[in-house]
């Protein structure tokens, strides 16, 4: 099935048409205190806020009429600035601002499929810790879209806080380039200067034509007073001149008035040790942006007129509305599907779905049936009543009419207020339906979001089209009772409000086939950030319940008699009253049945207080379908609020339709599939494709107690905070920036589980596969000069991307950085025959003397760096079949 580009979604539904972006979604976190000035300031800035630059040369150049004394919408300024920076190619046409449901209603429009977790831009606090850097969470490589832009309320409300970053519209464009086009920062706070090709110490910047001076505690000072043994002396800084001739670059310092464009091939500083050069192989930001599909399909607009200013709409969600639409056709009786659905749906209704949600239940085979009209959840009795409406048996009908079920679902939902806008449908099916296209358009225009779960064969893959078109999640549930995939899928579905304090978090998911009179024993940690509504659900396959023993950290015992038994669904559940004791809980299940059976345990809880954000994990894949031999990149975003959680053990389990699961540890090392080290996003390539078909993903996260880490609120890529400028030889300092880093220690450690949904792989050859997977590119190569030797260090790639062990390295050097990039194969080869590669993920080191190749270097063709006293080195890995990536 093919689709118009207008139907391709980013976030809630951002599209680019006729040079204009439609549907940009800005969402305010529900924990942000109500302040109508915040809504105004998302849209508006005043010229008076730009303390450093009383005259805004960029705006005057863009319009010739916009003066700073005028009030101007922030995104309007961003739109004009972006339009100019992209040489009249793109601008913002309309913007949606999502107001929290917790704020007072003011006749805002009702949401459709927009939600906080689909927003392109979020406005959120750091949960009690300072940190106002605007930043973009980028998890993918060069040229790839990021997850979201984040602004703090202080940045949007406080002119003094915002002053250090420049005008908010310019900051918005800096972050937009991160989010949409996958370019990276051109400054580096960790490496503020470097040695260039002429052995000169230079400040890390782009372009290198941007000028400034060193400043000591007592004022202006020469460079030699600030740099000692290639280290910055404490109390020194480098301030840029407020008046510049350089027009680039926006990804370096968008706050400078002269900066109105991105660095291009002519102005780009390839030598600067920044993320843009590291991740994008020395390419300029403009080169990467021009390669994007946005600019490939957007010719410059003719004429000299500016586009119209963007329009804004304010949206607000009402009470959440959810309808379960459940297949009960004859196929649901196969492989224990209905039983697994009953158990997982019980978990959802008793624990996962949030309080005050309206819930209805529909079943279908060849026709739909309403089992429960919408009922609001205000107590555990409401939850138990809804569980009683779940189907207890499959029908005898073989036909599956998904559209009939969906139609009945809309009938239930629309009884609330006559519309389906903002509602959620959870569609569970095991059958194929050749007529699902009949309800695609109706569903897409309904304003409802559909999350779909397909049980058994992936022949019902067309169901996922409903989810794709409505922005919903999609799950594949293998036909294995020994899999907890169904409960994990239901556990992943939240209201989408962004209020993590109300969401149920899965702490543990255990499943094991246990022999008669044997036990399943395990521990689960209830850490200090959770403990409210702690819920234990035990599930079994046949007969009566196992013998259950549960011990809390103080030694208090709970046994089978303390659990609520549902023999029809074969579940035993226990909700701990109040806040569960923090620490390690131990459970033991004894199989008293006469034959082996699968025993399962799921543990979930909510935040213990509003004072501290709970640890969370969001698992996902780079794309939901791929074609062999293109690998899939698996991600896990592990955070406490907005803070990255470091040094966790993150394990992904990938389960195919048939065959054994594959277990893979994800890493946050800034190598291989992982773009940025210590940003809390753990990742790994997955290429162990057994067959074509559908694969499901689950991620488990553990962190041992007592681990202390230094966490940053804005890892990776964010708008640079400028301490001050030099204006007319005078130092003008901005207000000191509030520190956002903190040391974190968790006494008990923690564990989390998250479903990552499903992905499809096509074109996998039958039988043994040829080796088509090269080692991944080395992106973290570092060099240190020690007397006459050079020491190289990097993270070892693998035989197949970032797994296994490669065979050899090819190391080359040149006096020209450009030549090394563009013509690596003809650069001077370094003898590395004694270097034995280590396993992927290991830190490698290699020492060599450039003087041994002096003659070869002297014979290099004349070029840009013929007088240089600096030699550049690069390397690439080679596997056993001579496959290699570019250096």
Secondary structure, DSSP 8 states (H G I E B T S, - for coil): ----GGG--STTT-EEETTEEE-EEEEE-TTS---HHHHHHHHEEEGGG-TT-SS-HHHHHHHSS--TTSEEEHHHHHHHHHHHHTTS--EE-EEEEEE-TTS---S-EE-SS--GGG-SEEE---SSS-----EEE--S-TT---SEEEE-HHHHH-HHHHHTT--HHHHHHHHHHHHHH----S--SSS-EEE-TTS-EEES-SSTT--EEEEETTEE--GGGTEETTEE-TT-EEEEESS-S--B-HHHHTTSTT--B---TTT--TTS-SHHHHHTTT--HHHHHHTSHHHHT----SSS------EEEEEE--S-EEEEEEE-SGGGGGGGHHHHHHHHHHHIIIIIS-TT-EEEEEEESSSEEEEEEEEE--SHHHHHHHHHTS--S--S-----HHHHHHHHHHHHTTTTS--TT-EEEEEE-S--TTGGGGHHHHHTTT-EEEEEEES-GGGTTHHHHHHHHT--EEEE-S-TT--HHHHHHHH---SS--TTTS-EEEEEEEEEE-TT-EEEEEEEE-TTEEEEEEEEEEESSSS--EEEEE-TT--EEEGGGSEEETTTTEEEEE-SSB--SEEEEEEEE--SSS-EEEEEEEEEEES-TTS--EEEEEEES-SEEETTS-EEEEEEEEETTEE--S-EEEEEEEESSS--EEEEEB-SSSTT--STTSSEEEEEE----SSEEEEEEEEEEE-TT-EEEE-SS-SEE-----EEEETTEEEE--------EEEE-SS-EEEEEEEEEEEEE---SSS------B------EEEEETTEEEEEEE---SBBTBS--SEEEEEEES-HHHHHH-GGGSEEE--TT-----TT-EEEEEE-GGGGHHHHHTS-S-TTTT-S--EEEEEEE-TT--B---
